[in-house]
Amino acid sequence: MKKLAIAAVFAVFVVIGSPVFAQDNKDKQSEYYYKNISLEKIYPYKNGYVIQYRRGINGIDKAYLPMSWFTSSAGKGEIVTLPIGKVWPSLSVYYKNGEFSHIRLYVHRLTSHETWGVIPQNANLDSFFEGVEELKLKF
């Protein structure tokens, strides 16, 4: 009988007392949000990556991602290789409090995939990568 009474008191405490200890997450929102963009082509270049993405219904635009974003320890970019299959490459752009924070570039591990492109050797795109501190995409 004593065990039953102790169990009943414990059950009442759990039912009544648990909301007191529960966290209220209604008003708490993350300071981060992201935008995911499907990519048409990815062009590797000595100074970074040129990506082509859809803009609107019929438009295609380019963005330039400096290599320094992917190589420094506190860089602004991360490359994630996709498994072999029908998954299409994409770019996730993360914002913190409305300001650009970092990106994740999801690419196929096989550079023979149709989404990988080749920039001609005589092309000079160096100026497009200079001074790029944040990613500004057009939609």
N, CA, C and O atoms as a GROMACS GRO file, in nm:
protein
  556
    1MET      N    1   0.082  -0.118   0.000
    1MET     CA    2   0.000   0.000   0.000
    1MET      C    3   0.087   0.126   0.000
    1MET      O    4   0.056   0.225  -0.067
    2LYS      N    5   0.199   0.120   0.078
    2LYS     CA    6   0.289   0.234   0.082
    2LYS      C    7   0.348   0.262  -0.056
    2LYS      O    8   0.359   0.377  -0.098
    3LYS      N    9   0.384   0.157  -0.126
    3LYS     CA   10   0.442   0.173  -0.259
    3LYS      C   11   0.340   0.234  -0.354
    3LYS      O   12   0.376   0.318  -0.438
    4LEU      N   13   0.215   0.194  -0.343
    4LEU     CA   14   0.110   0.248  -0.428
    4LEU      C   15   0.089   0.396  -0.399
    4LEU      O   16   0.068   0.475  -0.491
    5ALA      N   17   0.094   0.435  -0.274
    5ALA     CA   18   0.077   0.576  -0.236
    5ALA      C   19   0.194   0.660  -0.287
    5ALA      O   20   0.173   0.770  -0.337
    6ILE      N   21   0.315   0.608  -0.276
    6ILE     CA   22   0.432   0.680  -0.325
    6ILE      C   23   0.426   0.695  -0.477
    6ILE      O   24   0.458   0.801  -0.531
    7ALA      N   25   0.384   0.589  -0.545
    7ALA     CA   26   0.372   0.594  -0.690
    7ALA      C   27   0.265   0.695  -0.732
    7ALA      O   28   0.283   0.766  -0.830
    8ALA      N   29   0.154   0.702  -0.658
    8ALA     CA   30   0.048   0.796  -0.689
    8ALA      C   31   0.095   0.940  -0.670
    8ALA      O   32   0.067   1.027  -0.752
    9VAL      N   33   0.168   0.965  -0.560
    9VAL     CA   34   0.220   1.100  -0.535
    9VAL      C   35   0.320   1.138  -0.645
    9VAL      O   36   0.318   1.251  -0.693
   10PHE      N   37   0.405   1.047  -0.683
   10PHE     CA   38   0.502   1.072  -0.788
   10PHE      C   39   0.431   1.102  -0.921
   10PHE      O   40   0.470   1.195  -0.993
   11ALA      N   41   0.326   1.025  -0.954
   11ALA     CA   42   0.252   1.045  -1.078
   11ALA      C   43   0.185   1.182  -1.078
   11ALA      O   44   0.184   1.250  -1.181
   12VAL      N   45   0.128   1.223  -0.966
   12VAL     CA   46   0.065   1.354  -0.956
   12VAL      C   47   0.170   1.464  -0.975
   12VAL      O   48   0.145   1.562  -1.045
   13PHE      N   49   0.287   1.447  -0.915
   13PHE     CA   50   0.394   1.546  -0.930
   13PHE      C   51   0.438   1.558  -1.076
   13PHE      O   52   0.460   1.669  -1.126
   14VAL      N   53   0.450   1.445  -1.144
   14VAL     CA   54   0.493   1.447  -1.284
   14VAL      C   55   0.388   1.518  -1.370
   14VAL      O   56   0.424   1.599  -1.456
   15VAL      N   57   0.262   1.488  -1.348
   15VAL     CA   58   0.155   1.546  -1.429
   15VAL      C   59   0.141   1.696  -1.401
   15VAL      O   60   0.125   1.776  -1.494
   16ILE      N   61   0.145   1.734  -1.275
   16ILE     CA   62   0.126   1.875  -1.238
   16ILE      C   63   0.254   1.955  -1.251
   16ILE      O   64   0.252   2.070  -1.295
   17GLY      N   65   0.365   1.896  -1.212
   17GLY     CA   66   0.491   1.971  -1.206
   17GLY      C   67   0.567   1.979  -1.337
   17GLY      O   68   0.650   2.068  -1.352
   18SER      N   69   0.542   1.890  -1.432
   18SER     CA   70   0.621   1.889  -1.554
   18SER      C   71   0.607   2.016  -1.638
   18SER      O   72   0.706   2.061  -1.695
   19PRO      N   73   0.489   2.077  -1.649
   19PRO     CA   74   0.482   2.201  -1.726
   19PRO      C   75   0.568   2.314  -1.668
   19PRO      O   76   0.611   2.403  -1.741
   20VAL      N   77   0.594   2.310  -1.538
   20VAL     CA   78   0.676   2.412  -1.476
   20VAL      C   79   0.819   2.405  -1.529
   20VAL      O   80   0.884   2.508  -1.546
   21PHE      N   81   0.868   2.283  -1.555
   21PHE     CA   82   1.004   2.264  -1.598
   21PHE      C   83   1.019   2.263  -1.751
   21PHE      O   84   1.131   2.264  -1.802
   22ALA      N   85   0.910   2.259  -1.821
   22ALA     CA   86   0.917   2.257  -1.967
   22ALA      C   87   0.958   2.394  -2.019
   22ALA      O   88   0.921   2.498  -1.962
   23GLN      N   89   1.035   2.394  -2.127
   23GLN     CA   90   1.078   2.520  -2.185
   23GLN      C   91   0.969   2.574  -2.275
   23GLN      O   92   0.901   2.500  -2.346
   24ASP      N   93   0.953   2.703  -2.270
   24ASP     CA   94   0.855   2.770  -2.355
   24ASP      C   95   0.928   2.820  -2.480
   24ASP      O   96   1.000   2.919  -2.474
   25ASN      N   97   0.910   2.750  -2.593
   25ASN     CA   98   0.979   2.785  -2.717
   25ASN      C   99   0.893   2.867  -2.812
   25ASN      O  100   0.932   2.891  -2.926
   26LYS      N  101   0.776   2.910  -2.766
   26LYS     CA  102   0.687   2.983  -2.854
   26LYS      C  103   0.748   3.114  -2.901
   26LYS      O  104   0.736   3.149  -3.019
   27ASP      N  105   0.812   3.187  -2.813
   27ASP     CA  106   0.867   3.318  -2.847
   27ASP      C  107   1.011   3.311  -2.894
   27ASP      O  108   1.066   3.413  -2.937
   28LYS      N  109   1.074   3.196  -2.887
   28LYS     CA  110   1.214   3.183  -2.926
   28LYS      C  111   1.223   3.138  -3.071
   28LYS      O  112   1.173   3.031  -3.107
   29GLN      N  113   1.287   3.219  -3.152
   29GLN     CA  114   1.311   3.184  -3.291
   29GLN      C  115   1.460   3.190  -3.317
   29GLN      O  116   1.532   3.267  -3.255
   30SER      N  117   1.504   3.108  -3.408
   30SER     CA  118   1.646   3.107  -3.443
   30SER      C  119   1.684   3.238  -3.510
   30SER      O  120   1.604   3.298  -3.581
   31GLU      N  121   1.805   3.281  -3.487
   31GLU     CA  122   1.855   3.401  -3.552
   31GLU      C  123   1.901   3.371  -3.695
   31GLU      O  124   1.934   3.462  -3.770
   32TYR      N  125   1.902   3.242  -3.731
   32TYR     CA  126   1.943   3.200  -3.865
   32TYR      C  127   1.822   3.163  -3.949
   32TYR      O  128   1.722   3.113  -3.898
   33TYR      N  129   1.831   3.188  -4.079
   33TYR     CA  130   1.739   3.131  -4.176
   33TYR      C  131   1.818   3.106  -4.304
   33TYR      O  132   1.927   3.160  -4.321
   34TYR      N  133   1.764   3.025  -4.392
   34TYR     CA  134   1.839   2.992  -4.513
   34TYR      C  135   1.750   2.993  -4.635
   34TYR      O  136   1.627   2.986  -4.627
   35LYS      N  137   1.815   3.002  -4.749
   35LYS     CA  138   1.749   2.995  -4.879
   35LYS      C  139   1.822   2.888  -4.958
   35LYS      O  140   1.944   2.891  -4.971
   36ASN      N  141   1.748   2.793  -5.012
   36ASN     CA  142   1.807   2.685  -5.090
   36ASN      C  143   1.779   2.709  -5.238
   36ASN      O  144   1.664   2.734  -5.276
   37ILE      N  145   1.883   2.702  -5.321
   37ILE     CA  146   1.872   2.732  -5.463
   37ILE      C  147   1.925   2.616  -5.544
   37ILE      O  148   2.036   2.568  -5.520
   38SER      N  149   1.847   2.569  -5.639
   38SER     CA  150   1.894   2.465  -5.732
   38SER      C  151   1.990   2.527  -5.831
   38SER      O  152   1.970   2.639  -5.878
   39LEU      N  153   2.095   2.454  -5.862
   39LEU     CA  154   2.197   2.505  -5.952
   39LEU      C  155   2.184   2.441  -6.089
   39LEU      O  156   2.147   2.324  -6.102
   40GLU      N  157   2.215   2.519  -6.191
   40GLU     CA  158   2.217   2.469  -6.328
   40GLU      C  159   2.355   2.416  -6.364
   40GLU      O  160   2.368   2.307  -6.420
   41LYS      N  161   2.459   2.494  -6.333
   41LYS     CA  162   2.597   2.456  -6.365
   41LYS      C  163   2.690   2.509  -6.257
   41LYS      O  164   2.663   2.610  -6.193
   42ILE      N  165   2.801   2.437  -6.240
   42ILE     CA  166   2.907   2.478  -6.149
   42ILE      C  167   3.036   2.476  -6.230
   42ILE      O  168   3.073   2.374  -6.288
   43TYR      N  169   3.104   2.590  -6.232
   43TYR     CA  170   3.229   2.601  -6.307
   43TYR      C  171   3.344   2.624  -6.209
   43TYR      O  172   3.352   2.730  -6.147
   44PRO      N  173   3.433   2.527  -6.193
   44PRO     CA  174   3.549   2.550  -6.108
   44PRO      C  175   3.647   2.644  -6.179
   44PRO      O  176   3.669   2.634  -6.300
   45TYR      N  177   3.705   2.734  -6.102
   45TYR     CA  178   3.803   2.830  -6.153
   45TYR      C  179   3.915   2.839  -6.050
   45TYR      O  180   3.894   2.804  -5.934
   46LYS      N  181   4.030   2.884  -6.090
   46LYS     CA  182   4.143   2.888  -5.997
   46LYS      C  183   4.116   2.974  -5.874
   46LYS      O  184   4.175   2.949  -5.768
   47ASN      N  185   4.029   3.073  -5.884
   47ASN     CA  186   3.999   3.162  -5.771
   47ASN      C  187   3.869   3.128  -5.700
   47ASN      O  188   3.833   3.196  -5.604
   48GLY      N  189   3.799   3.026  -5.744
   48GLY     CA  190   3.674   2.989  -5.678
   48GLY      C  191   3.582   2.912  -5.770
   48GLY      O  192   3.626   2.836  -5.856
   49TYR      N  193   3.454   2.932  -5.751
   49TYR     CA  194   3.351   2.864  -5.830
   49TYR      C  195   3.256   2.968  -5.888
   49TYR      O  196   3.216   3.064  -5.822
   50VAL      N  197   3.222   2.947  -6.014
   50VAL     CA  198   3.117   3.026  -6.078
   50VAL      C  199   2.996   2.935  -6.081
   50VAL      O  200   3.002   2.823  -6.132
   51ILE      N  201   2.885   2.982  -6.027
   51ILE     CA  202   2.764   2.900  -6.028
   51ILE      C  203   2.658   2.968  -6.112
   51ILE      O  204   2.646   3.090  -6.112
   52GLN      N  205   2.581   2.888  -6.183
   52GLN     CA  206   2.466   2.936  -6.258
   52GLN      C  207   2.342   2.884  -6.190
   52GLN      O  208   2.332   2.765  -6.156
   53TYR      N  209   2.246   2.973  -6.169
   53TYR     CA  210   2.121   2.935  -6.104
   53TYR      C  211   2.004   3.001  -6.176
   53TYR      O  212   2.022   3.100  -6.247
   54ARG      N  213   1.887   2.946  -6.156
   54ARG     CA  214   1.767   3.001  -6.219
   54ARG      C  215   1.722   3.125  -6.146
   54ARG      O  216   1.719   3.131  -6.023
   55ARG      N  217   1.686   3.225  -6.226
   55ARG     CA  218   1.633   3.349  -6.172
   55ARG      C  219   1.498   3.374  -6.238
   55ARG      O  220   1.491   3.399  -6.358
   56GLY      N  221   1.395   3.367  -6.160
   56GLY     CA  222   1.262   3.382  -6.217
   56GLY      C  223   1.223   3.260  -6.299
   56GLY      O  224   1.271   3.149  -6.274
   57ILE      N  225   1.138   3.282  -6.396
   57ILE     CA  226   1.089   3.170  -6.476
   57ILE      C  227   1.186   3.134  -6.588
   57ILE      O  228   1.220   3.017  -6.606
   58ASN      N  229   1.232   3.234  -6.663
   58ASN     CA  230   1.316   3.206  -6.780
   58ASN      C  231   1.458   3.258  -6.767
   58ASN      O  232   1.537   3.244  -6.861
   59GLY      N  233   1.494   3.316  -6.655
   59GLY     CA  234   1.625   3.376  -6.642
   59GLY      C  235   1.728   3.286  -6.576
   59GLY      O  236   1.695   3.201  -6.494
   60ILE      N  237   1.852   3.308  -6.614
   60ILE     CA  238   1.964   3.239  -6.550
   60ILE      C  239   2.065   3.346  -6.512
   60ILE      O  240   2.094   3.436  -6.590
   61ASP      N  241   2.116   3.337  -6.392
   61ASP     CA  242   2.214   3.434  -6.344
   61ASP      C  243   2.336   3.361  -6.291
   61ASP      O  244   2.333   3.239  -6.272
   62LYS      N  245   2.444   3.437  -6.266
   62LYS     CA  246   2.569   3.380  -6.216
   62LYS      C  247   2.605   3.442  -6.082
   62LYS      O  248   2.566   3.554  -6.051
   63ALA      N  249   2.678   3.367  -6.004
   63ALA     CA  250   2.736   3.417  -5.880
   63ALA      C  251   2.878   3.364  -5.869
   63ALA      O  252   2.910   3.258  -5.924
   64TYR      N  253   2.962   3.438  -5.799
   64TYR     CA  254   3.103   3.404  -5.787
   64TYR      C  255   3.135   3.376  -5.641
   64TYR      O  256   3.114   3.461  -5.554
   65LEU      N  257   3.186   3.256  -5.615
   65LEU     CA  258   3.217   3.212  -5.479
   65LEU      C  259   3.369   3.199  -5.466
   65LEU      O  260   3.427   3.106  -5.522
   66PRO      N  261   3.434   3.290  -5.394
   66PRO     CA  262   3.580   3.286  -5.383
   66PRO      C  263   3.630   3.160  -5.313
   66PRO      O  264   3.567   3.108  -5.221
   67MET      N  265   3.746   3.112  -5.358
   67MET     CA  266   3.806   2.993  -5.300
   67MET      C  267   3.840   3.013  -5.152
   67MET      O  268   3.838   2.917  -5.075
   68SER      N  269   3.870   3.136  -5.113
   68SER     CA  270   3.903   3.164  -4.972
   68SER      C  271   3.788   3.130  -4.878
   68SER      O  272   3.811   3.101  -4.761
   69TRP      N  273   3.666   3.132  -4.927
   69TRP     CA  274   3.552   3.095  -4.843
   69TRP      C  275   3.557   2.948  -4.805
   69TRP      O  276   3.508   2.909  -4.700
   70PHE      N  277   3.617   2.867  -4.890
   70PHE     CA  278   3.618   2.722  -4.869
   70PHE      C  279   3.748   2.670  -4.808
   70PHE      O  280   3.752   2.557  -4.761
   71THR      N  281   3.853   2.750  -4.807
   71THR     CA  282   3.982   2.700  -4.761
   71THR      C  283   4.021   2.747  -4.622
   71THR      O  284   4.099   2.679  -4.555
   72SER      N  285   3.971   2.860  -4.577
   72SER     CA  286   4.012   2.908  -4.444
   72SER      C  287   3.935   2.834  -4.335
   72SER      O  288   3.825   2.783  -4.359
   73SER      N  289   3.994   2.829  -4.217
   73SER     CA  290   3.933   2.754  -4.108
   73SER      C  291   3.801   2.816  -4.062
   73SER      O  292   3.711   2.743  -4.019
   74ALA      N  293   3.788   2.944  -4.070
   74ALA     CA  294   3.663   3.011  -4.034
   74ALA      C  295   3.598   3.067  -4.159
   74ALA      O  296   3.546   3.178  -4.159
   75GLY      N  297   3.602   2.989  -4.267
   75GLY     CA  298   3.552   3.035  -4.396
   75GLY      C  299   3.402   3.051  -4.399
   75GLY      O  300   3.331   3.014  -4.306
   76LYS      N  301   3.358   3.108  -4.507
   76LYS     CA  302   3.216   3.133  -4.525
   76LYS      C  303   3.149   3.026  -4.610
   76LYS      O  304   3.030   3.035  -4.639
   77GLY      N  305   3.226   2.924  -4.650
   77GLY     CA  306   3.170   2.823  -4.737
   77GLY      C  307   3.211   2.683  -4.701
   77GLY      O  308   3.316   2.659  -4.642
   78GLU      N  309   3.125   2.590  -4.738
   78GLU     CA  310   3.152   2.448  -4.716
   78GLU      C  311   3.103   2.373  -4.840
   78GLU      O  312   2.995   2.401  -4.892
   79ILE      N  313   3.184   2.279  -4.886
   79ILE     CA  314   3.145   2.195  -4.999
   79ILE      C  315   3.101   2.060  -4.945
   79ILE      O  316   3.173   1.996  -4.868
   80VAL      N  317   2.983   2.019  -4.986
   80VAL     CA  318   2.928   1.890  -4.946
   80VAL      C  319   2.908   1.808  -5.071
   80VAL      O  320   2.837   1.850  -5.163
   81THR      N  321   2.970   1.690  -5.077
   81THR     CA  322   2.954   1.605  -5.196
   81THR      C  323   2.828   1.520  -5.182
   81THR      O  324   2.800   1.464  -5.076
   82LEU      N  325   2.756   1.513  -5.290
   82LEU     CA  326   2.630   1.439  -5.294
   82LEU      C  327   2.656   1.292  -5.328
   82LEU      O  328   2.754   1.261  -5.394
   83PRO      N  329   2.569   1.204  -5.284
   83PRO     CA  330   2.584   1.064  -5.322
   83PRO      C  331   2.551   1.046  -5.470
   83PRO      O  332   2.480   1.127  -5.529
   84ILE      N  333   2.604   0.942  -5.528
   84ILE     CA  334   2.576   0.913  -5.669
   84ILE      C  335   2.428   0.880  -5.681
   84ILE      O  336   2.375   0.800  -5.604
   85GLY      N  337   2.363   0.942  -5.775
   85GLY     CA  338   2.220   0.922  -5.794
   85GLY      C  339   2.159   1.040  -5.867
   85GLY      O  340   2.228   1.110  -5.942
   86LYS      N  341   2.033   1.061  -5.845
   86LYS     CA  342   1.961   1.165  -5.918
   86LYS      C  343   1.944   1.294  -5.838
   86LYS      O  344   1.861   1.377  -5.873
   87VAL      N  345   2.020   1.311  -5.734
   87VAL     CA  346   2.013   1.432  -5.654
   87VAL      C  347   2.081   1.546  -5.731
   87VAL      O  348   2.193   1.530  -5.778
   88TRP      N  349   2.012   1.660  -5.743
   88TRP     CA  350   2.064   1.772  -5.820
   88TRP      C  351   2.141   1.867  -5.730
   88TRP      O  352   2.100   1.888  -5.616
   89PRO      N  353   2.252   1.923  -5.777
   89PRO     CA  354   2.331   2.016  -5.696
   89PRO      C  355   2.250   2.139  -5.654
   89PRO      O  356   2.159   2.183  -5.724
   90SER      N  357   2.287   2.193  -5.539
   90SER     CA  358   2.217   2.311  -5.489
   90SER      C  359   2.311   2.395  -5.404
   90SER      O  360   2.423   2.354  -5.373
   91LEU      N  361   2.264   2.511  -5.369
   91LEU     CA  362   2.338   2.603  -5.284
   91LEU      C  363   2.245   2.647  -5.173
   91LEU      O  364   2.134   2.694  -5.199
   92SER      N  365   2.289   2.632  -5.049
   92SER     CA  366   2.214   2.682  -4.934
   92SER      C  367   2.287   2.806  -4.884
   92SER      O  368   2.405   2.801  -4.850
   93VAL      N  369   2.214   2.916  -4.878
   93VAL     CA  370   2.269   3.043  -4.831
   93VAL      C  371   2.208   3.070  -4.694
   93VAL      O  372   2.086   3.076  -4.679
   94TYR      N  373   2.295   3.087  -4.594
   94TYR     CA  374   2.251   3.109  -4.457
   94TYR      C  375   2.266   3.256  -4.419
   94TYR      O  376   2.367   3.319  -4.449
   95TYR      N  377   2.164   3.306  -4.352
   95TYR     CA  378   2.164   3.444  -4.304
   95TYR      C  379   2.149   3.445  -4.152
   95TYR      O  380   2.077   3.363  -4.096
   96LYS      N  381   2.218   3.537  -4.088
   96LYS     CA  382   2.207   3.553  -3.944
   96LYS      C  383   2.158   3.695  -3.917
   96LYS      O  384   2.226   3.792  -3.952
   97ASN      N  385   2.042   3.706  -3.856
   97ASN     CA  386   1.980   3.836  -3.829
   97ASN      C  387   1.969   3.920  -3.956
   97ASN      O  388   1.988   4.042  -3.953
   98GLY      N  389   1.938   3.855  -4.067
   98GLY     CA  390   1.917   3.925  -4.194
   98GLY      C  391   2.044   3.955  -4.273
   98GLY      O  392   2.035   4.008  -4.384
   99GLU      N  393   2.160   3.922  -4.218
   99GLU     CA  394   2.287   3.948  -4.286
   99GLU      C  395   2.347   3.816  -4.334
   99GLU      O  396   2.331   3.713  -4.270
  100PHE      N  397   2.415   3.820  -4.448
  100PHE     CA  398   2.480   3.701  -4.502
  100PHE      C  399   2.576   3.641  -4.399
  100PHE      O  400   2.655   3.713  -4.338
  101SER      N  401   2.568   3.509  -4.380
  101SER     CA  402   2.654   3.441  -4.284
  101SER      C  403   2.750   3.344  -4.354
  101SER      O  404   2.872   3.361  -4.346
  102HIS      N  405   2.695   3.243  -4.422
  102HIS     CA  406   2.778   3.144  -4.488
  102HIS      C  407   2.696   3.064  -4.590
  102HIS      O  408   2.574   3.080  -4.599
  103ILE      N  409   2.766   2.979  -4.666
  103ILE     CA  410   2.698   2.898  -4.767
  103ILE      C  411   2.741   2.752  -4.756
  103ILE      O  412   2.845   2.719  -4.699
  104ARG      N  413   2.658   2.667  -4.812
  104ARG     CA  414   2.692   2.526  -4.832
  104ARG      C  415   2.664   2.495  -4.978
  104ARG      O  416   2.553   2.514  -5.027
  105LEU      N  417   2.767   2.448  -5.045
  105LEU     CA  418   2.757   2.414  -5.187
  105LEU      C  419   2.751   2.262  -5.198
  105LEU      O  420   2.848   2.193  -5.167
  106TYR      N  421   2.636   2.211  -5.243
  106TYR     CA  422   2.616   2.067  -5.258
  106TYR      C  423   2.644   2.030  -5.403
  106TYR      O  424   2.573   2.074  -5.494
  107VAL      N  425   2.748   1.950  -5.426
  107VAL     CA  426   2.792   1.916  -5.561
  107VAL      C  427   2.804   1.765  -5.578
  107VAL      O  428   2.819   1.690  -5.481
  108HIS      N  429   2.797   1.723  -5.705
  108HIS     CA  430   2.821   1.582  -5.734
  108HIS      C  431   2.970   1.552  -5.720
  108HIS      O  432   3.054   1.633  -5.758
  109ARG      N  433   2.999   1.436  -5.667
  109ARG     CA  434   3.140   1.399  -5.648
  109ARG      C  435   3.209   1.369  -5.780
  109ARG      O  436   3.331   1.377  -5.788
  110LEU      N  437   3.134   1.334  -5.882
  110LEU     CA  438   3.190   1.305  -6.013
  110LEU      C  439   3.187   1.432  -6.098
  110LEU      O  440   3.080   1.483  -6.131
  111THR      N  441   3.305   1.482  -6.134
  111THR     CA  442   3.310   1.603  -6.216
  111THR      C  443   3.266   1.577  -6.360
  111THR      O  444   3.259   1.670  -6.440
  112SER      N  445   3.239   1.453  -6.393
  112SER     CA  446   3.185   1.421  -6.525
  112SER      C  447   3.034   1.440  -6.530
  112SER      O  448   2.974   1.428  -6.637
  113HIS      N  449   2.972   1.470  -6.416
  113HIS     CA  450   2.827   1.492  -6.413
  113HIS      C  451   2.794   1.615  -6.496
  113HIS      O  452   2.874   1.708  -6.506
  114GLU      N  453   2.677   1.616  -6.556
  114GLU     CA  454   2.638   1.724  -6.648
  114GLU      C  455   2.630   1.861  -6.583
  114GLU      O  456   2.628   1.962  -6.654
  115THR      N  457   2.625   1.869  -6.452
  115THR     CA  458   2.618   2.000  -6.386
  115THR      C  459   2.754   2.065  -6.369
  115THR      O  460   2.762   2.184  -6.336
  116TRP      N  461   2.862   1.991  -6.390
  116TRP     CA  462   2.996   2.050  -6.384
  116TRP      C  463   3.028   2.105  -6.522
  116TRP      O  464   3.010   2.037  -6.623
  117GLY      N  465   3.076   2.228  -6.527
  117GLY     CA  466   3.113   2.291  -6.652
  117GLY      C  467   3.263   2.316  -6.657
  117GLY      O  468   3.334   2.293  -6.559
  118VAL      N  469   3.310   2.363  -6.771
  118VAL     CA  470   3.451   2.391  -6.791
  118VAL      C  471   3.464   2.534  -6.843
  118VAL      O  472   3.397   2.573  -6.939
  119ILE      N  473   3.550   2.611  -6.780
  119ILE     CA  474   3.579   2.748  -6.824
  119ILE      C  475   3.699   2.740  -6.918
  119ILE      O  476   3.798   2.675  -6.886
  120PRO      N  477   3.692   2.806  -7.033
  120PRO     CA  478   3.806   2.803  -7.125
  120PRO      C  479   3.935   2.854  -7.058
  120PRO      O  480   3.929   2.944  -6.974
  121GLN      N  481   4.048   2.798  -7.095
  121GLN     CA  482   4.175   2.832  -7.032
  121GLN      C  483   4.214   2.977  -7.051
  121GLN      O  484   4.281   3.034  -6.964
  122ASN      N  485   4.175   3.038  -7.160
  122ASN     CA  486   4.214   3.176  -7.185
  122ASN      C  487   4.121   3.279  -7.119
  122ASN      O  488   4.144   3.399  -7.131
  123ALA      N  489   4.018   3.233  -7.049
  123ALA     CA  490   3.925   3.324  -6.981
  123ALA      C  491   3.989   3.379  -6.854
  123ALA      O  492   4.051   3.305  -6.778
  124ASN      N  493   3.973   3.509  -6.833
  124ASN     CA  494   4.026   3.573  -6.714
  124ASN      C  495   3.909   3.628  -6.632
  124ASN      O  496   3.852   3.732  -6.666
  125LEU      N  497   3.875   3.558  -6.526
  125LEU     CA  498   3.763   3.598  -6.440
  125LEU      C  499   3.810   3.650  -6.305
  125LEU      O  500   3.730   3.666  -6.213
  126ASP      N  501   3.939   3.677  -6.292
  126ASP     CA  502   3.996   3.718  -6.164
  126ASP      C  503   3.924   3.837  -6.102
  126ASP      O  504   3.902   3.839  -5.980
  127SER      N  505   3.886   3.934  -6.180
  127SER     CA  506   3.823   4.055  -6.127
  127SER      C  507   3.688   4.027  -6.063
  127SER      O  508   3.646   4.101  -5.973
  128PHE      N  509   3.619   3.923  -6.106
  128PHE     CA  510   3.488   3.890  -6.050
  128PHE      C  511   3.499   3.834  -5.907
  128PHE      O  512   3.402   3.838  -5.831
  129PHE      N  513   3.615   3.782  -5.871
  129PHE     CA  514   3.634   3.722  -5.739
  129PHE      C  515   3.698   3.818  -5.639
  129PHE      O  516   3.699   3.789  -5.519
  130GLU      N  517   3.749   3.930  -5.686
  130GLU     CA  518   3.818   4.024  -5.598
  130GLU      C  519   3.718   4.099  -5.510
  130GLU      O  520   3.618   4.152  -5.558
  131GLY      N  521   3.747   4.103  -5.382
  131GLY     CA  522   3.667   4.182  -5.288
  131GLY      C  523   3.528   4.127  -5.259
  131GLY      O  524   3.445   4.199  -5.204
  132VAL      N  525   3.501   4.003  -5.294
  132VAL     CA  526   3.368   3.946  -5.266
  132VAL      C  527   3.364   3.906  -5.120
  132VAL      O  528   3.435   3.814  -5.077
  133GLU      N  529   3.280   3.974  -5.043
  133GLU     CA  530   3.267   3.948  -4.900
  133GLU      C  531   3.135   3.880  -4.864
  133GLU      O  532   3.124   3.814  -4.761
  134GLU      N  533   3.035   3.898  -4.949
  134GLU     CA  534   2.907   3.836  -4.925
  134GLU      C  535   2.842   3.798  -5.057
  134GLU      O  536   2.882   3.845  -5.163
  135LEU      N  537   2.744   3.713  -5.047
  135LEU     CA  538   2.675   3.663  -5.167
  135LEU      C  539   2.545   3.740  -5.185
  135LEU      O  540   2.460   3.742  -5.097
  136LYS      N  541   2.531   3.802  -5.300
  136LYS     CA  542   2.408   3.874  -5.333
  136LYS      C  543   2.345   3.807  -5.453
  136LYS      O  544   2.395   3.816  -5.565
  137LEU      N  545   2.236   3.740  -5.430
  137LEU     CA  546   2.167   3.668  -5.537
  137LEU      C  547   2.047   3.748  -5.584
  137LEU      O  548   1.986   3.822  -5.507
  138LYS      N  549   2.014   3.734  -5.712
  138LYS     CA  550   1.898   3.800  -5.770
  138LYS      C  551   1.791   3.694  -5.795
  138LYS      O  552   1.821   3.584  -5.840
  139PHE      N  553   1.668   3.728  -5.765
  139PHE     CA  554   1.561   3.630  -5.782
  139PHE      C  555   1.454   3.680  -5.875
  139PHE      O  556   1.356   3.610  -5.900
   0.00000   0.00000   0.00000
